[in-house]
Amino acid sequence: MVEKKTAAKKAPEKKSGKTVTVRQIRSTARKPKEQEATLRGLGLGKIRRERTLEDTPAVRGMIRAVQHLVEVVEEKK
C-alpha cells in the first residue's frame, strides 16, 4: 500500500492592514546590481514611480537598503 504525501496546509497569514507608499527619487545608474534588484522587488524601476506596499519588516528592510534612492510618501497606521 502506497501512502500519498499531502502538503501541510499553512495557516493564513494575518494582514495588519498597514501600508507604506514609497516613491523612487533617484536613478539606479552607477549603483550596485543588488540595489537595482531591491528596487525591482519593491515594484519600482523608474524615477517618480510610486507603490503602496504592505508594511512588513521585510519591506522596511528593503526600503532601508535603498533609502538614498527612495522616499516614503505616506504612512497609514
ABEGO torsion letter per residue (X at the ends): XBBBBBBBBBBBBBBAGBBBBBBBABBABGBBAAAAAAAAAAGBGBBGBBBBBBBBAAAAAAAAAAAAABBBABBBX
